[in-house]
Amino acid sequence: MFAGVKLEIGTPYPDTPDEGGLMINTELIPLSNPEFESGPPGIQAIELSRVVDRGIRESKAIDMKKLCIEPKEKVWTVIVDIIPINDEGNYVLTERGFNALQAVETSSKYIWLRAAHRRSFFLSLMVSIMGNIYILWIVSHLNDYTLWYAFVLPATVAWMIFYSYWTFVKRRIRLRQ
């Protein structure tokens, strides 16, 4: 059994403007049972997705309000993909739901770690500054700053531009909450 979680930022549904979204996809592949066919999901896959979705929502395993970034504008959408490897016995439905719930719990530990991303940004900034100061100290004893101007300064500036873009645009991290 494989259960994977993807997180996307999207717009909330009109009836729940301050809650995130949850989407469960089950793909029944011929590897798990020769009776299954590749292609669009069948009735059994759709029904299993609905049951797992209902189980996660009703158990309140995910606080949907915590998935809200900005009410009526941005929310996290949790997408859970379930792919069984072996379809034997009646226990599979329970196992699917458990695997989906376990995958969601694991990913929820990491989605809320924005403070760690902020700390890593500041740590990277401090290491770059301290590294430049150290290299400048060494170069000042040699009285030859061409190495620093030619290689170290452009590499540091390029790294900070890339890391700032990655942190603030791609990860959507804010310095203030």
C-alpha positions as CSV (number, residue, x, y, z in Angstrom):
1,M,0.0,0.0,0.0
2,F,1.3,3.4,-1.0
3,A,-0.2,6.6,0.4
4,G,1.3,9.9,-0.7
5,V,0.3,13.5,0.3
6,K,0.7,16.6,-1.9
7,L,0.0,20.1,-0.6
8,E,-1.1,22.8,-3.0
9,I,-2.2,26.4,-2.4
10,G,-5.5,27.2,-3.9
11,T,-8.7,29.2,-3.4
12,P,-11.2,28.1,-0.9
13,Y,-14.7,26.8,-1.7
14,P,-17.4,29.5,-1.4
15,D,-19.3,27.7,1.3
16,T,-16.2,27.4,3.5
17,P,-14.0,30.5,2.9
18,D,-11.9,30.0,6.0
19,E,-11.2,26.2,5.6
20,G,-8.7,24.3,3.5
21,G,-9.5,21.5,1.1
22,L,-9.1,17.7,1.2
23,M,-9.0,15.4,-1.8
24,I,-8.6,11.7,-1.7
25,N,-7.6,9.8,-4.9
26,T,-7.6,6.0,-5.0
27,E,-6.0,4.2,-8.0
28,L,-6.7,0.5,-8.3
29,I,-4.0,-0.9,-10.5
30,P,-3.8,-4.3,-12.1
31,L,-0.7,-5.0,-10.0
32,S,-2.9,-5.4,-6.9
33,N,-5.6,-7.4,-8.6
34,P,-5.8,-8.7,-12.2
35,E,-9.5,-7.7,-12.3
36,F,-8.6,-4.0,-12.0
37,E,-8.0,-2.1,-15.3
38,S,-5.8,0.9,-15.9
39,G,-7.5,4.2,-16.8
40,P,-10.0,6.4,-15.2
41,P,-11.2,5.5,-11.7
42,G,-14.0,3.0,-11.5
43,I,-16.9,2.9,-9.2
44,Q,-15.0,0.9,-6.5
45,A,-12.1,3.4,-6.5
46,I,-14.5,6.3,-6.2
47,E,-16.4,4.7,-3.4
48,L,-13.2,3.9,-1.5
49,S,-12.0,7.4,-1.9
50,R,-15.3,8.7,-0.5
51,V,-15.1,6.4,2.5
52,V,-11.5,7.3,3.3
53,D,-12.4,11.0,2.8
54,R,-15.4,10.8,5.1
55,G,-13.3,8.9,7.7
56,I,-10.6,11.6,7.8
57,R,-13.1,14.4,7.9
58,E,-15.4,12.9,10.6
59,S,-12.5,11.9,12.8
60,K,-11.3,15.5,12.7
61,A,-7.8,14.3,12.1
62,I,-7.1,17.5,10.1
63,D,-8.2,20.9,11.5
64,M,-9.4,22.3,8.2
65,K,-9.4,25.8,9.6
66,K,-5.6,25.6,10.2
67,L,-5.2,25.0,6.4
68,C,-6.4,28.6,5.8
69,I,-3.7,31.0,4.8
70,E,-5.9,34.1,4.0
71,P,-9.7,33.8,4.3
72,K,-11.5,33.9,1.0
73,E,-8.2,34.0,-0.9
74,K,-5.7,31.3,-0.2
75,V,-5.9,27.9,1.5
76,W,-3.9,24.7,1.6
77,T,-5.4,21.8,-0.3
78,V,-4.3,18.4,1.0
79,I,-4.3,15.8,-1.8
80,V,-3.9,12.2,-0.7
81,D,-3.1,9.5,-3.3
82,I,-3.7,5.9,-2.4
83,I,-2.4,3.0,-4.5
84,P,-2.8,-0.6,-3.1
85,I,-0.2,-3.1,-4.0
86,N,-2.1,-6.2,-2.9
87,D,-5.9,-6.4,-2.8
88,E,-6.7,-9.5,-0.7
89,G,-9.3,-9.7,1.9
90,N,-11.7,-7.3,3.6
91,Y,-9.1,-5.5,5.7
92,V,-7.9,-3.5,2.7
93,L,-10.4,-0.7,3.3
94,T,-9.3,-0.2,6.8
95,E,-5.6,-0.3,5.8
96,R,-6.2,2.3,3.1
97,G,-7.8,4.6,5.5
98,F,-5.1,4.1,8.1
99,N,-2.3,4.7,5.5
100,A,-4.0,7.8,4.2
101,L,-4.4,9.1,7.8
102,Q,-0.8,8.3,8.6
103,A,0.5,10.1,5.4
104,V,-1.6,13.2,6.3
105,E,-0.3,13.2,9.9
106,T,3.3,12.9,8.7
107,S,2.9,15.8,6.2
108,S,1.0,18.0,8.7
109,K,4.1,17.9,11.0
110,Y,6.1,19.6,8.2
111,I,3.5,22.0,6.7
112,W,3.4,24.0,10.0
113,L,7.2,24.4,10.2
114,R,7.3,27.9,8.7
115,A,9.2,29.2,11.7
116,A,11.9,26.6,10.8
117,H,12.0,28.0,7.2
118,R,12.4,31.5,8.6
119,R,15.2,30.4,10.9
120,S,17.0,28.6,8.0
121,F,16.8,31.8,5.9
122,F,18.3,33.9,8.6
123,L,20.9,31.2,9.3
124,S,21.9,31.1,5.7
125,L,22.1,34.9,5.6
126,M,24.3,34.9,8.7
127,V,26.6,32.2,7.4
128,S,27.0,34.1,4.1
129,I,27.9,37.3,5.9
130,M,30.3,35.6,8.3
131,G,31.9,33.7,5.4
132,N,32.4,36.9,3.5
133,I,33.9,38.6,6.6
134,Y,36.3,35.8,7.1
135,I,37.4,35.7,3.4
136,L,37.8,39.5,3.4
137,W,40.0,39.2,6.5
138,I,42.2,36.7,4.8
139,V,42.3,38.7,1.5
140,S,43.1,41.9,3.5
141,H,46.3,40.3,4.7
142,L,47.3,39.6,1.1
143,N,46.3,43.1,-0.1
144,D,44.7,41.6,-3.2
145,Y,40.9,41.9,-3.4
146,T,40.5,40.8,-7.0
147,L,39.7,37.2,-5.9
148,W,37.0,38.4,-3.6
149,Y,35.5,40.8,-6.2
150,A,35.7,38.2,-9.0
151,F,34.4,35.1,-7.3
152,V,33.2,35.4,-3.7
153,L,31.0,38.5,-3.9
154,P,29.2,37.4,-7.1
155,A,28.6,33.9,-5.8
156,T,27.3,35.2,-2.4
157,V,25.0,37.7,-4.1
158,A,23.7,35.0,-6.5
159,W,23.1,32.6,-3.6
160,M,21.2,35.1,-1.6
161,I,19.0,36.2,-4.5
162,F,18.2,32.5,-5.3
163,Y,17.6,31.6,-1.6
164,S,15.4,34.7,-1.1
165,Y,13.4,33.9,-4.2
166,W,13.0,30.3,-3.1
167,T,12.0,31.2,0.5
168,F,9.6,34.1,-0.2
169,V,8.2,33.2,-3.6
170,K,8.3,29.4,-3.9
171,R,7.8,28.5,-0.2
172,R,5.6,31.5,0.5
173,I,7.3,32.2,3.8
174,R,6.7,35.5,5.5
175,L,9.1,37.1,7.9
176,R,6.2,38.1,10.1
177,Q,3.2,36.0,11.0
